[in-house]
Amino acid sequence: MVTFFVAFLVSLLVALVLTWRVRERALAWGWLDQVSSSRKVHVRPIPRLGGIGIVGGFFAPLCALFLVDSGVGDQFVSQTSLIIGLFVGGAIIAGLGFYDDLKGAGAKLKFSVQFAVALGLYALGFRIEVLANPFGAELTLGLLSLPLTVLWVVGVINALNLIDGLDGLAGGVAFFGVGTHFLLALMRGDVLLCLLMVSLAGAILGFLVFNFNPASIFMGDTGSMFLGFVLAAVSIKTSSKSGTAVALLVPVMALGLPIMDTLLAMVRRSLLGRPMFSADKEHIHHRLMSRLLLSHRTTVLVLYALCTLFMVTALALHFANSLQSALLLSGVGVVIMVLMRKLGYLDVRHMGAVHQTRHRNLELRSLIRSVTASVRAAGSFQELWSAVRPLAQGLNLSALELRLRRPHEDVNAGVVFESQHPDAGGSAALEVRLDVKEEDALLGALRLVWRDGRAAIDRDEELALEVVADAVAERVGQLVALEAAEPERIIALRR
């Protein structure tokens, strides 16, 4: 127990110091999560590299084991595959998250790296080879072991990433998962798993000091993907030693909230024709705030209570027989169904509009793909305007305006393109403006006006237009850089 306490204390202190230092440096260097999207919940720019503190806090006591002569250290050092999997895989995933936080990584890059790391873990012996069945005999996977293991690792990584939407939420959810594994490992006498879990618990708590509402720093993808990776890898490697029921049910129940939220997002986006990897404000935490009118902090506390339910259920399943397991799972199922009904996920009154929404969103996605492709191919400001003009007809606009300027120009300088469609409705006007920004540099604005009687912009259209504005900002930055490098190739446009 002394080793566990020391490991927890070391990880806690390292995470505290690293998170504080990263926050100060990020503020000084301008590495902030800007309020540039309607998907953001926070209202001011906040540093988002706090995951560095979690990563450093977790590895600090484990690295110390290589230097300290102890029984636990000898046991840890002897686990070569575990060390390689956690250290190398964790470093790669944390590096991917760090790159995404600073530069932005597309879905293809993220999934390519995640699948590669998951395959590496499988080669090192991190494998799900049987499925527990509380209602009967266990199922041997055979050839299905590889795809299920890979999907589990990639799924948990992205589930923790998706749940990271409120101050303290992802860290708290991960902490409950860590607590579940620690208690079960302690009951089984699994010293190595206990050591890993107390190290991760200390790192999470050290970070949460700065991240609980109101947060002064976010973990970013560096932290959320790293937490998902460690929880996925450790649950496979260590739980497989103690029985198949634990190997399947405990990880699922311990991470019940992010897994449930991810599955709901996949079903929701598929039914409504939205891109599978698009962001929205329909996650469980968003609906708790919007439908039950809960505050930011209260929402997080309610979700902590739900995580406690999943944690207690996971622990109870460890000792339950088949009948008791069935009753436990049925009880949790009822709680989940009631919650889903309260949050509007099971509201059958709106099912008739699903097909119509899906058809409209598929058309919208086709329009946005075409527009953004044209934007990225534009060779001048005039061509940029030609690229975005199809929005007017596609969105039934009465007016469309694009203002563009170079970063060094005065706010009133630059060029203005405008298209008027007076026949597009005759009701009161709804005007929406999206800033065209590259980091902190304002490069212009996109203004859209509807006169079709709507009182607010449709959520799917809003998200789609943010994609267009981001593409325009990226291309304007590239054109400005090209003009600086080869000024004779650019014909300047003035208002």
ZAVEX-422165 format. One record per residue (C-alpha): residue number from 1; residue in three letters; x, y, z. Coordinates in nm, 3 decimals. Layout:
<pts>
{NUM,"ALA",{X,Y,Z}}
...
</pts>
This chain:
<pts>
{1,"MET",{0.000,0.000,0.000}}
{2,"VAL",{0.292,0.234,0.064}}
{3,"THR",{0.400,0.193,-0.300}}
{4,"PHE",{0.049,0.277,-0.420}}
{5,"PHE",{0.033,0.588,-0.201}}
{6,"VAL",{0.375,0.710,-0.317}}
{7,"ALA",{0.283,0.650,-0.683}}
{8,"PHE",{-0.045,0.839,-0.636}}
{9,"LEU",{0.128,1.129,-0.463}}
{10,"VAL",{0.403,1.155,-0.725}}
{11,"SER",{0.158,1.149,-1.015}}
{12,"LEU",{-0.065,1.406,-0.841}}
{13,"LEU",{0.219,1.650,-0.776}}
{14,"VAL",{0.371,1.611,-1.123}}
{15,"ALA",{0.030,1.665,-1.287}}
{16,"LEU",{-0.034,1.972,-1.070}}
{17,"VAL",{0.300,2.133,-1.156}}
{18,"LEU",{0.293,2.042,-1.526}}
{19,"THR",{-0.066,2.157,-1.575}}
{20,"TRP",{0.008,2.488,-1.404}}
{21,"ARG",{0.322,2.545,-1.611}}
{22,"VAL",{0.150,2.448,-1.936}}
{23,"ARG",{-0.137,2.686,-1.857}}
{24,"GLU",{0.101,2.976,-1.796}}
{25,"ARG",{0.306,2.906,-2.111}}
{26,"ALA",{-0.005,2.858,-2.326}}
{27,"LEU",{-0.142,3.193,-2.210}}
{28,"ALA",{0.191,3.362,-2.281}}
{29,"TRP",{0.228,3.206,-2.627}}
{30,"GLY",{-0.137,3.236,-2.730}}
{31,"TRP",{-0.204,2.861,-2.752}}
{32,"LEU",{-0.572,2.900,-2.670}}
{33,"ASP",{-0.899,2.732,-2.759}}
{34,"GLN",{-1.078,3.022,-2.926}}
{35,"VAL",{-1.454,3.078,-2.907}}
{36,"SER",{-1.477,3.050,-3.285}}
{37,"SER",{-1.760,2.800,-3.314}}
{38,"SER",{-2.119,2.775,-3.196}}
{39,"ARG",{-2.030,2.426,-3.074}}
{40,"LYS",{-1.817,2.577,-2.796}}
{41,"VAL",{-1.967,2.598,-2.448}}
{42,"HIS",{-1.704,2.828,-2.298}}
{43,"VAL",{-1.727,3.204,-2.354}}
{44,"ARG",{-1.360,3.308,-2.346}}
{45,"PRO",{-1.034,3.174,-2.494}}
{46,"ILE",{-0.884,2.903,-2.269}}
{47,"PRO",{-0.560,2.700,-2.299}}
{48,"ARG",{-0.623,2.344,-2.419}}
{49,"LEU",{-0.296,2.158,-2.365}}
{50,"GLY",{-0.366,2.038,-2.011}}
{51,"GLY",{-0.340,1.678,-2.129}}
{52,"ILE",{0.037,1.720,-2.105}}
{53,"GLY",{-0.003,1.727,-1.727}}
{54,"ILE",{-0.204,1.403,-1.733}}
{55,"VAL",{0.051,1.227,-1.953}}
{56,"GLY",{0.347,1.344,-1.745}}
{57,"GLY",{0.173,1.265,-1.418}}
{58,"PHE",{0.090,0.911,-1.528}}
{59,"PHE",{0.437,0.822,-1.655}}
{60,"ALA",{0.636,0.988,-1.374}}
{61,"PRO",{0.591,0.717,-1.104}}
{62,"LEU",{0.618,0.439,-1.364}}
{63,"CYS",{0.952,0.573,-1.486}}
{64,"ALA",{1.068,0.595,-1.124}}
{65,"LEU",{1.018,0.219,-1.092}}
{66,"PHE",{1.314,0.168,-1.326}}
{67,"LEU",{1.535,0.350,-1.076}}
{68,"VAL",{1.402,0.213,-0.746}}
{69,"ASP",{1.483,-0.136,-0.624}}
{70,"SER",{1.150,-0.281,-0.507}}
{71,"GLY",{0.934,-0.588,-0.552}}
{72,"VAL",{0.667,-0.394,-0.736}}
{73,"GLY",{0.931,-0.235,-0.957}}
{74,"ASP",{1.080,-0.573,-1.044}}
{75,"GLN",{0.735,-0.707,-1.131}}
{76,"PHE",{0.664,-0.405,-1.350}}
{77,"VAL",{1.000,-0.414,-1.530}}
{78,"SER",{0.952,-0.784,-1.608}}
{79,"GLN",{0.633,-0.707,-1.805}}
{80,"THR",{0.804,-0.613,-2.132}}
{81,"SER",{0.494,-0.618,-2.351}}
{82,"LEU",{0.302,-0.406,-2.103}}
{83,"ILE",{0.580,-0.148,-2.084}}
{84,"ILE",{0.619,-0.126,-2.463}}
{85,"GLY",{0.245,-0.108,-2.518}}
{86,"LEU",{0.182,0.164,-2.261}}
{87,"PHE",{0.494,0.374,-2.317}}
{88,"VAL",{0.523,0.354,-2.695}}
{89,"GLY",{0.150,0.341,-2.770}}
{90,"GLY",{0.074,0.609,-2.512}}
{91,"ALA",{0.345,0.837,-2.649}}
{92,"ILE",{0.212,0.798,-3.006}}
{93,"ILE",{-0.148,0.868,-2.907}}
{94,"ALA",{-0.046,1.164,-2.689}}
{95,"GLY",{0.167,1.296,-2.977}}
{96,"LEU",{-0.129,1.266,-3.214}}
{97,"GLY",{-0.348,1.455,-2.968}}
{98,"PHE",{-0.083,1.724,-2.921}}
{99,"TYR",{-0.056,1.772,-3.298}}
{100,"ASP",{-0.435,1.793,-3.325}}
{101,"ASP",{-0.452,2.052,-3.047}}
{102,"LEU",{-0.192,2.273,-3.215}}
{103,"LYS",{-0.243,2.222,-3.587}}
{104,"GLY",{-0.560,2.020,-3.628}}
{105,"ALA",{-0.567,1.660,-3.752}}
{106,"GLY",{-0.825,1.524,-3.994}}
{107,"ALA",{-1.032,1.214,-3.928}}
{108,"LYS",{-0.821,1.007,-4.171}}
{109,"LEU",{-0.496,1.082,-3.989}}
{110,"LYS",{-0.649,1.022,-3.648}}
{111,"PHE",{-0.801,0.689,-3.735}}
{112,"SER",{-0.495,0.572,-3.927}}
{113,"VAL",{-0.273,0.630,-3.623}}
{114,"GLN",{-0.528,0.488,-3.379}}
{115,"PHE",{-0.581,0.170,-3.580}}
{116,"ALA",{-0.204,0.127,-3.621}}
{117,"VAL",{-0.152,0.158,-3.245}}
{118,"ALA",{-0.441,-0.082,-3.177}}
{119,"LEU",{-0.287,-0.339,-3.413}}
{120,"GLY",{0.045,-0.296,-3.235}}
{121,"LEU",{-0.123,-0.363,-2.901}}
{122,"TYR",{-0.280,-0.679,-3.039}}
{123,"ALA",{0.061,-0.800,-3.157}}
{124,"LEU",{0.196,-0.741,-2.805}}
{125,"GLY",{-0.073,-0.959,-2.649}}
{126,"PHE",{-0.345,-0.706,-2.565}}
{127,"ARG",{-0.633,-0.924,-2.685}}
{128,"ILE",{-1.002,-0.982,-2.620}}
{129,"GLU",{-1.034,-1.352,-2.690}}
{130,"VAL",{-1.363,-1.440,-2.520}}
{131,"LEU",{-1.690,-1.263,-2.461}}
{132,"ALA",{-1.862,-1.294,-2.127}}
{133,"ASN",{-2.227,-1.400,-2.124}}
{134,"PRO",{-2.399,-1.352,-1.788}}
{135,"PHE",{-2.694,-1.552,-1.918}}
{136,"GLY",{-2.501,-1.856,-2.037}}
{137,"ALA",{-2.168,-1.998,-2.151}}
{138,"GLU",{-1.886,-1.769,-2.262}}
{139,"LEU",{-1.821,-1.715,-2.631}}
{140,"THR",{-1.477,-1.782,-2.780}}
{141,"LEU",{-1.399,-1.526,-3.048}}
{142,"GLY",{-1.131,-1.699,-3.253}}
{143,"LEU",{-1.062,-1.495,-3.568}}
{144,"LEU",{-1.294,-1.222,-3.444}}
{145,"SER",{-1.054,-1.144,-3.161}}
{146,"LEU",{-0.845,-0.909,-3.377}}
{147,"PRO",{-1.123,-0.685,-3.512}}
{148,"LEU",{-1.301,-0.670,-3.175}}
{149,"THR",{-0.981,-0.578,-2.991}}
{150,"VAL",{-0.897,-0.307,-3.244}}
{151,"LEU",{-1.251,-0.167,-3.238}}
{152,"TRP",{-1.248,-0.165,-2.857}}
{153,"VAL",{-0.923,0.033,-2.840}}
{154,"VAL",{-1.021,0.282,-3.112}}
{155,"GLY",{-1.375,0.307,-2.977}}
{156,"VAL",{-1.273,0.388,-2.620}}
{157,"ILE",{-1.015,0.643,-2.737}}
{158,"ASN",{-1.280,0.830,-2.933}}
{159,"ALA",{-1.553,0.782,-2.671}}
{160,"LEU",{-1.344,0.973,-2.415}}
{161,"ASN",{-1.270,1.232,-2.681}}
{162,"LEU",{-1.640,1.283,-2.760}}
{163,"ILE",{-1.745,1.315,-2.396}}
{164,"ASP",{-1.495,1.596,-2.339}}
{165,"GLY",{-1.748,1.876,-2.377}}
{166,"LEU",{-1.782,2.034,-2.032}}
{167,"ASP",{-1.540,2.146,-1.763}}
{168,"GLY",{-1.427,1.845,-1.562}}
{169,"LEU",{-1.647,1.594,-1.745}}
{170,"ALA",{-1.398,1.375,-1.934}}
{171,"GLY",{-1.153,1.375,-1.643}}
{172,"GLY",{-1.426,1.282,-1.396}}
{173,"VAL",{-1.565,1.007,-1.620}}
{174,"ALA",{-1.215,0.862,-1.660}}
{175,"PHE",{-1.160,0.883,-1.283}}
{176,"PHE",{-1.468,0.670,-1.216}}
{177,"GLY",{-1.346,0.414,-1.469}}
{178,"VAL",{-1.005,0.412,-1.304}}
{179,"GLY",{-1.166,0.370,-0.961}}
{180,"THR",{-1.363,0.069,-1.079}}
{181,"HIS",{-1.055,-0.107,-1.212}}
{182,"PHE",{-0.854,-0.022,-0.901}}
{183,"LEU",{-1.111,-0.168,-0.660}}
{184,"LEU",{-1.148,-0.487,-0.861}}
{185,"ALA",{-0.771,-0.523,-0.892}}
{186,"LEU",{-0.734,-0.471,-0.517}}
{187,"MET",{-0.987,-0.746,-0.448}}
{188,"ARG",{-0.798,-0.983,-0.677}}
{189,"GLY",{-0.456,-0.886,-0.548}}
{190,"ASP",{-0.343,-0.761,-0.889}}
{191,"VAL",{-0.060,-0.532,-0.775}}
{192,"LEU",{0.039,-0.419,-1.122}}
{193,"LEU",{-0.309,-0.303,-1.220}}
{194,"CYS",{-0.345,-0.122,-0.886}}
{195,"LEU",{-0.019,0.061,-0.952}}
{196,"LEU",{-0.126,0.169,-1.301}}
{197,"MET",{-0.465,0.286,-1.180}}
{198,"VAL",{-0.338,0.490,-0.883}}
{199,"SER",{-0.086,0.657,-1.114}}
{200,"LEU",{-0.359,0.752,-1.358}}
{201,"ALA",{-0.594,0.858,-1.077}}
{202,"GLY",{-0.335,1.095,-0.933}}
{203,"ALA",{-0.268,1.245,-1.276}}
{204,"ILE",{-0.639,1.301,-1.337}}
{205,"LEU",{-0.699,1.465,-0.997}}
{206,"GLY",{-0.395,1.691,-1.040}}
{207,"PHE",{-0.540,1.810,-1.371}}
{208,"LEU",{-0.897,1.846,-1.238}}
{209,"VAL",{-0.777,2.104,-0.987}}
{210,"PHE",{-0.748,2.340,-1.285}}
{211,"ASN",{-1.021,2.191,-1.502}}
{212,"PHE",{-1.330,2.167,-1.281}}
{213,"ASN",{-1.585,2.438,-1.352}}
{214,"PRO",{-1.492,2.713,-1.408}}
{215,"ALA",{-1.195,2.564,-1.592}}
{216,"SER",{-0.875,2.759,-1.651}}
{217,"ILE",{-0.734,2.496,-1.888}}
{218,"PHE",{-0.871,2.212,-2.104}}
{219,"MET",{-0.712,1.869,-2.152}}
{220,"GLY",{-0.758,1.886,-2.529}}
{221,"ASP",{-0.720,1.582,-2.750}}
{222,"THR",{-0.380,1.520,-2.590}}
{223,"GLY",{-0.550,1.429,-2.265}}
{224,"SER",{-0.880,1.279,-2.379}}
{225,"MET",{-0.729,1.040,-2.634}}
{226,"PHE",{-0.448,0.942,-2.394}}
{227,"LEU",{-0.698,0.864,-2.117}}
{228,"GLY",{-0.905,0.655,-2.356}}
{229,"PHE",{-0.598,0.468,-2.474}}
{230,"VAL",{-0.473,0.382,-2.125}}
{231,"LEU",{-0.816,0.270,-2.006}}
{232,"ALA",{-0.870,0.058,-2.317}}
{233,"ALA",{-0.526,-0.104,-2.306}}
{234,"VAL",{-0.517,-0.168,-1.932}}
{235,"SER",{-0.869,-0.311,-1.923}}
{236,"ILE",{-0.776,-0.566,-2.191}}
{237,"LYS",{-0.437,-0.668,-2.055}}
{238,"THR",{-0.519,-0.700,-1.688}}
{239,"SER",{-0.884,-0.798,-1.684}}
{240,"SER",{-0.818,-1.097,-1.906}}
{241,"LYS",{-0.623,-1.254,-1.618}}
{242,"SER",{-0.917,-1.261,-1.382}}
{243,"GLY",{-1.213,-1.412,-1.562}}
{244,"THR",{-1.417,-1.346,-1.870}}
{245,"ALA",{-1.703,-1.170,-1.691}}
{246,"VAL",{-1.466,-0.897,-1.579}}
{247,"ALA",{-1.297,-0.883,-1.918}}
{248,"LEU",{-1.618,-0.780,-2.092}}
{249,"LEU",{-1.873,-0.638,-1.853}}
{250,"VAL",{-1.657,-0.430,-1.622}}
{251,"PRO",{-1.488,-0.219,-1.893}}
{252,"VAL",{-1.824,-0.165,-2.063}}
{253,"MET",{-2.001,-0.066,-1.741}}
{254,"ALA",{-1.707,0.135,-1.604}}
{255,"LEU",{-1.710,0.344,-1.924}}
{256,"GLY",{-2.087,0.327,-1.962}}
{257,"LEU",{-2.143,0.701,-2.008}}
{258,"PRO",{-1.895,0.769,-2.292}}
{259,"ILE",{-1.986,0.442,-2.464}}
{260,"MET",{-2.358,0.523,-2.444}}
{261,"ASP",{-2.300,0.879,-2.566}}
{262,"THR",{-2.090,0.756,-2.859}}
{263,"LEU",{-2.349,0.498,-2.967}}
{264,"LEU",{-2.625,0.760,-2.948}}
{265,"ALA",{-2.417,0.998,-3.160}}
{266,"MET",{-2.359,0.731,-3.425}}
{267,"VAL",{-2.728,0.638,-3.443}}
{268,"ARG",{-2.840,1.002,-3.440}}
{269,"ARG",{-2.607,1.112,-3.717}}
{270,"SER",{-2.684,0.808,-3.930}}
{271,"LEU",{-3.061,0.858,-3.905}}
{272,"LEU",{-3.042,1.232,-3.973}}
{273,"GLY",{-2.795,1.208,-4.261}}
{274,"ARG",{-2.520,1.399,-4.082}}
{275,"PRO",{-2.148,1.325,-4.128}}
{276,"MET",{-2.048,1.055,-3.879}}
{277,"PHE",{-1.754,1.257,-3.748}}
{278,"SER",{-1.921,1.597,-3.743}}
{279,"ALA",{-1.960,1.785,-3.417}}
{280,"ASP",{-2.297,1.883,-3.277}}
{281,"LYS",{-2.464,1.996,-2.956}}
{282,"GLU",{-2.687,1.692,-2.912}}
{283,"HIS",{-2.465,1.495,-2.673}}
{284,"ILE",{-2.605,1.386,-2.337}}
{285,"HIS",{-2.442,1.675,-2.152}}
{286,"HIS",{-2.577,1.927,-2.404}}
{287,"ARG",{-2.931,1.793,-2.369}}
{288,"LEU",{-2.915,1.797,-1.990}}
{289,"MET",{-2.835,2.166,-2.010}}
{290,"SER",{-3.088,2.258,-2.281}}
{291,"ARG",{-3.384,2.035,-2.192}}
{292,"LEU",{-3.359,2.016,-1.813}}
{293,"LEU",{-3.219,2.371,-1.784}}
{294,"LEU",{-2.928,2.260,-1.567}}
{295,"SER",{-2.623,2.475,-1.509}}
{296,"HIS",{-2.279,2.380,-1.637}}
{297,"ARG",{-2.160,2.254,-1.297}}
{298,"THR",{-2.487,2.080,-1.207}}
{299,"THR",{-2.482,1.893,-1.538}}
{300,"VAL",{-2.134,1.759,-1.463}}
{301,"LEU",{-2.238,1.653,-1.113}}
{302,"VAL",{-2.546,1.472,-1.249}}
{303,"LEU",{-2.325,1.284,-1.494}}
{304,"TYR",{-2.084,1.200,-1.211}}
{305,"ALA",{-2.383,1.043,-1.031}}
{306,"LEU",{-2.462,0.840,-1.345}}
{307,"CYS",{-2.099,0.726,-1.357}}
{308,"THR",{-2.130,0.620,-0.993}}
{309,"LEU",{-2.427,0.404,-1.089}}
{310,"PHE",{-2.226,0.239,-1.366}}
{311,"MET",{-1.933,0.192,-1.128}}
{312,"VAL",{-2.145,0.023,-0.858}}
{313,"THR",{-2.307,-0.197,-1.122}}
{314,"ALA",{-1.968,-0.304,-1.257}}
{315,"LEU",{-1.847,-0.395,-0.908}}
{316,"ALA",{-2.168,-0.583,-0.832}}
{317,"LEU",{-2.144,-0.781,-1.157}}
{318,"HIS",{-1.806,-0.908,-1.042}}
{319,"PHE",{-1.972,-1.099,-0.758}}
{320,"ALA",{-2.314,-1.171,-0.909}}
{321,"ASN",{-2.442,-1.500,-1.046}}
{322,"SER",{-2.632,-1.525,-1.374}}
{323,"LEU",{-2.971,-1.435,-1.228}}
{324,"GLN",{-2.834,-1.144,-1.027}}
{325,"SER",{-2.642,-1.019,-1.330}}
{326,"ALA",{-2.961,-1.027,-1.537}}
{327,"LEU",{-3.148,-0.828,-1.271}}
{328,"LEU",{-2.866,-0.573,-1.240}}
{329,"LEU",{-2.843,-0.518,-1.614}}
{330,"SER",{-3.221,-0.491,-1.642}}
{331,"GLY",{-3.229,-0.230,-1.366}}
{332,"VAL",{-2.959,-0.022,-1.529}}
{333,"GLY",{-3.141,-0.059,-1.859}}
{334,"VAL",{-3.457,0.087,-1.709}}
{335,"VAL",{-3.264,0.384,-1.566}}
{336,"ILE",{-3.105,0.446,-1.906}}
{337,"MET",{-3.439,0.427,-2.086}}
{338,"VAL",{-3.597,0.678,-1.846}}
{339,"LEU",{-3.302,0.913,-1.894}}
{340,"MET",{-3.318,0.880,-2.273}}
{341,"ARG",{-3.689,0.957,-2.264}}
{342,"LYS",{-3.633,1.264,-2.046}}
{343,"LEU",{-3.366,1.392,-2.284}}
{344,"GLY",{-3.587,1.345,-2.589}}
{345,"TYR",{-3.390,1.068,-2.758}}
{346,"LEU",{-3.696,0.839,-2.762}}
{347,"ASP",{-3.958,1.099,-2.852}}
{348,"VAL",{-4.164,0.916,-3.118}}
{349,"ARG",{-4.362,1.231,-3.198}}
{350,"HIS",{-4.072,1.358,-3.406}}
{351,"MET",{-4.000,1.035,-3.591}}
{352,"GLY",{-4.206,1.145,-3.890}}
{353,"ALA",{-3.969,1.436,-3.954}}
{354,"VAL",{-3.656,1.219,-3.948}}
{355,"HIS",{-3.678,1.115,-4.314}}
{356,"GLN",{-3.735,1.474,-4.426}}
{357,"THR",{-3.441,1.596,-4.217}}
{358,"ARG",{-3.219,1.320,-4.352}}
{359,"HIS",{-3.303,1.407,-4.714}}
{360,"ARG",{-3.235,1.778,-4.653}}
{361,"ASN",{-2.906,1.708,-4.476}}
{362,"LEU",{-2.782,1.482,-4.756}}
{363,"GLU",{-2.850,1.762,-5.005}}
{364,"LEU",{-2.679,2.009,-4.771}}
{365,"ARG",{-2.372,1.787,-4.736}}
{366,"SER",{-2.347,1.759,-5.114}}
{367,"LEU",{-2.367,2.138,-5.147}}
{368,"ILE",{-2.103,2.199,-4.880}}
{369,"ARG",{-1.866,1.942,-5.030}}
{370,"SER",{-1.893,2.113,-5.367}}
{371,"VAL",{-1.848,2.462,-5.223}}
{372,"THR",{-1.549,2.377,-5.003}}
{373,"ALA",{-1.380,2.191,-5.289}}
{374,"SER",{-1.418,2.499,-5.509}}
{375,"VAL",{-1.295,2.723,-5.228}}
{376,"ARG",{-0.977,2.519,-5.184}}
{377,"ALA",{-0.912,2.538,-5.559}}
{378,"ALA",{-0.966,2.914,-5.583}}
{379,"GLY",{-0.672,3.114,-5.714}}
{380,"SER",{-0.793,3.462,-5.622}}
{381,"PHE",{-1.047,3.651,-5.413}}
{382,"GLN",{-1.275,3.668,-5.716}}
{383,"GLU",{-1.264,3.290,-5.754}}
{384,"LEU",{-1.335,3.252,-5.382}}
{385,"TRP",{-1.653,3.453,-5.431}}
{386,"SER",{-1.749,3.240,-5.730}}
{387,"ALA",{-1.696,2.932,-5.512}}
{388,"VAL",{-1.932,3.043,-5.235}}
{389,"ARG",{-2.206,3.192,-5.457}}
{390,"PRO",{-2.391,2.856,-5.495}}
{391,"LEU",{-2.483,2.894,-5.126}}
{392,"ALA",{-2.736,3.160,-5.224}}
{393,"GLN",{-2.950,2.923,-5.430}}
{394,"GLY",{-2.879,2.612,-5.224}}
{395,"LEU",{-2.986,2.777,-4.897}}
{396,"ASN",{-3.266,2.992,-5.048}}
{397,"LEU",{-3.097,3.317,-4.944}}
{398,"SER",{-3.227,3.662,-5.025}}
{399,"ALA",{-2.879,3.811,-4.987}}
{400,"LEU",{-2.524,3.677,-4.965}}
{401,"GLU",{-2.219,3.889,-4.889}}
{402,"LEU",{-1.850,3.800,-4.861}}
{403,"ARG",{-1.600,4.051,-4.721}}
{404,"LEU",{-1.230,3.969,-4.754}}
{405,"ARG",{-0.918,4.153,-4.642}}
{406,"ARG",{-0.551,4.087,-4.589}}
{407,"PRO",{-0.428,4.065,-4.226}}
{408,"HIS",{-0.222,4.386,-4.255}}
{409,"GLU",{-0.505,4.592,-4.408}}
{410,"ASP",{-0.738,4.825,-4.223}}
{411,"VAL",{-1.074,4.682,-4.114}}
{412,"ASN",{-1.255,4.896,-4.372}}
{413,"ALA",{-1.018,4.800,-4.654}}
{414,"GLY",{-1.032,4.491,-4.869}}
{415,"VAL",{-1.302,4.380,-5.108}}
{416,"VAL",{-1.676,4.319,-5.077}}
{417,"PHE",{-1.876,4.079,-5.293}}
{418,"GLU",{-2.255,4.081,-5.272}}
{419,"SER",{-2.542,3.897,-5.434}}
{420,"GLN",{-2.908,3.999,-5.394}}
{421,"HIS",{-3.208,3.773,-5.458}}
{422,"PRO",{-3.515,3.984,-5.381}}
{423,"ASP",{-3.756,3.709,-5.486}}
{424,"ALA",{-3.629,3.467,-5.217}}
{425,"GLY",{-3.921,3.528,-4.979}}
{426,"GLY",{-4.083,3.844,-4.848}}
{427,"SER",{-4.097,3.795,-4.471}}
{428,"ALA",{-3.892,3.968,-4.203}}
{429,"ALA",{-3.520,3.923,-4.256}}
{430,"LEU",{-3.302,3.687,-4.055}}
{431,"GLU",{-2.935,3.786,-4.085}}
{432,"VAL",{-2.642,3.563,-3.987}}
{433,"ARG",{-2.277,3.669,-3.990}}
{434,"LEU",{-1.980,3.435,-3.962}}
{435,"ASP",{-1.631,3.574,-3.913}}
{436,"VAL",{-1.365,3.444,-4.148}}
{437,"LYS",{-1.073,3.399,-3.907}}
{438,"GLU",{-0.741,3.220,-3.913}}
{439,"GLU",{-0.638,3.183,-3.548}}
{440,"ASP",{-0.659,3.541,-3.415}}
{441,"ALA",{-0.644,3.715,-3.753}}
{442,"LEU",{-0.974,3.845,-3.887}}
{443,"LEU",{-0.974,3.796,-4.264}}
{444,"GLY",{-1.330,3.895,-4.339}}
{445,"ALA",{-1.688,3.787,-4.287}}
{446,"LEU",{-1.964,3.588,-4.452}}
{447,"ARG",{-2.311,3.746,-4.422}}
{448,"LEU",{-2.629,3.558,-4.510}}
{449,"VAL",{-2.986,3.688,-4.514}}
{450,"TRP",{-3.307,3.485,-4.527}}
{451,"ARG",{-3.659,3.619,-4.589}}
{452,"ASP",{-3.846,3.288,-4.582}}
{453,"GLY",{-4.012,3.344,-4.245}}
{454,"ARG",{-3.762,3.158,-4.028}}
{455,"ALA",{-3.684,3.296,-3.682}}
{456,"ALA",{-3.350,3.119,-3.637}}
{457,"ILE",{-3.091,2.942,-3.847}}
{458,"ASP",{-3.120,2.565,-3.872}}
{459,"ARG",{-2.858,2.387,-3.661}}
{460,"ASP",{-2.731,2.169,-3.946}}
{461,"GLU",{-2.699,2.474,-4.174}}
{462,"GLU",{-2.515,2.660,-3.900}}
{463,"LEU",{-2.258,2.381,-3.862}}
{464,"ALA",{-2.222,2.350,-4.240}}
{465,"LEU",{-2.161,2.724,-4.279}}
{466,"GLU",{-1.891,2.712,-4.013}}
{467,"VAL",{-1.715,2.451,-4.229}}
{468,"VAL",{-1.737,2.686,-4.528}}
{469,"ALA",{-1.609,2.982,-4.325}}
{470,"ASP",{-1.313,2.773,-4.202}}
{471,"ALA",{-1.232,2.665,-4.560}}
{472,"VAL",{-1.250,3.027,-4.682}}
{473,"ALA",{-1.021,3.143,-4.400}}
{474,"GLU",{-0.770,2.871,-4.478}}
{475,"ARG",{-0.766,2.958,-4.849}}
{476,"VAL",{-0.740,3.334,-4.787}}
{477,"GLY",{-0.436,3.271,-4.568}}
{478,"GLN",{-0.280,3.063,-4.845}}
{479,"LEU",{-0.351,3.328,-5.108}}
{480,"VAL",{-0.201,3.602,-4.891}}
{481,"ALA",{0.111,3.391,-4.839}}
{482,"LEU",{0.134,3.328,-5.214}}
{483,"GLU",{0.096,3.699,-5.285}}
{484,"ALA",{0.383,3.779,-5.047}}
{485,"ALA",{0.604,3.518,-5.213}}
{486,"GLU",{0.513,3.594,-5.577}}
{487,"PRO",{0.339,3.936,-5.592}}
{488,"GLU",{0.346,3.949,-5.970}}
{489,"ARG",{0.108,3.653,-5.989}}
{490,"ILE",{-0.166,3.821,-5.787}}
{491,"ILE",{-0.401,4.089,-5.914}}
{492,"ALA",{-0.521,4.288,-5.612}}
{493,"LEU",{-0.892,4.360,-5.585}}
{494,"ARG",{-1.014,4.673,-5.410}}
{495,"ARG",{-1.357,4.785,-5.312}}
</pts>
